Amino acid sequence: MVIALKRRIIGALTDLGMLEMVNEARGLGTLLSPKTILGNRRCRNGGSGDGWPIPPARLIYLVAGTYNVEWFLALGRRGHDAITDTLRRNKIDPRKFEAMLDFGCGCGRVIRHFSDLKNVEICGTDYNGKLIGWCRENLTFAKFGMNELSPPLDYPDSKFDFAYALSVFTHWGQDLEFAWMDEIRRVIKPGGHLLMTTHGQSYLPGLSDDERRRFNGGELVVRRAHLAGKNICTTFFSEAYVRENLSRGCRVVDFVPEGARGNPTQDLYLLRFE
C-alpha cells in the first residue's frame, strides 16, 4: 500500500517536473517536517555561511518547491560547484571573464556563490519581478534585470563570456527554446560558452510509452506547452535532440548525464558559440 502510494506520488511529481526534489530530499516529509523547521531556524539564526541574506520562505518555495533553507543553500552550492568543475575540466578560468550571466537566477540560489569573483561583472535575470526585487536589495555584488517570457534580453551584443541556465530550458516548448538560444547567442561573445541543464534519460520511468518512444527517437517531449515558463510545463530532451537540434550554431564541448548536482538527476551540457 505504502509502496504503491509512493509510486503514484513520484509519478505525479515527475509530471510536474519536480522528481529531482524527491530524489534529493529522500522523502516528501522533509518539506514541512520538524527537522526542516529546526534546520531553517538554525540557518536563519546562524546565517547562510556565505555572508549573504537568506531569502524569505515564500521566495525559496517559488524557485525550489520546498521551504527547506538548508536544502536551498546546499543545492545552490552544488550547482555552483558543478559549474566551476565543468569550466575547470574544459580549461576555462572564470576569473578571466569580463562578464557572466545567470539566466533564470530566481532568488539567487546559485549566483550568491559567485560573489568571490571580484573582477567579473556578474549579472542575473529572471522574469519574476518579486525574485529580482529581492536580489537587487540583498545580493549587491551583482546586477539584476528583468526579462519577459520571450526574448529579447536587455543586454548589448557580445556582452558575456559565459552564461548558465539551470533548469530553465526544461520548462519551454520548442519555439521558445529556439528563440532563447538565438538570443543567448546574441549576448555571448564569439568563443564564449553556455552551460545548461535538461530533463534527460533519468526521467524516462515517469514518461508514457508514447513519450518514451518519441524521446528515444530524438524528438522533444513537452507537457503543457501552453503553460510555458511555469514548472508545470515540463520538457524532456534526449542527448540526440540537444546535439542535432537545440545546439544549432554552437558546439557541445561537454556532456555529463545527471551532472547537474544542483538540480539532481538533470543532464548537464556545456556549449561553445563559434
Secondary structure, DSSP 8 states (H G I E B T S, - for coil): -HHHHHHHHHHHHHHTT-HHHHHHHTSGGGGT-HHHHHHHHHHHHH--SSSS----HHHHHHHHSS--HHHHHHHHHHHHHHHHHHHHHTT--GGG-SEEEEET-TTTTTGGGGTT-TTSEEEEEES-HHHHHHHHHH-TTSEEEE--SSS--SS-TT-EEEEEETTSGGG--HHHHHHHHHHHHHHEEEEEEEEEEEB-GGGGGGS-HHHHHHHHTT--EEE-GGGTTSTTSEEE--HHHIIIIITTTEEEEEEETT--TTSTT-EEEEEEE-
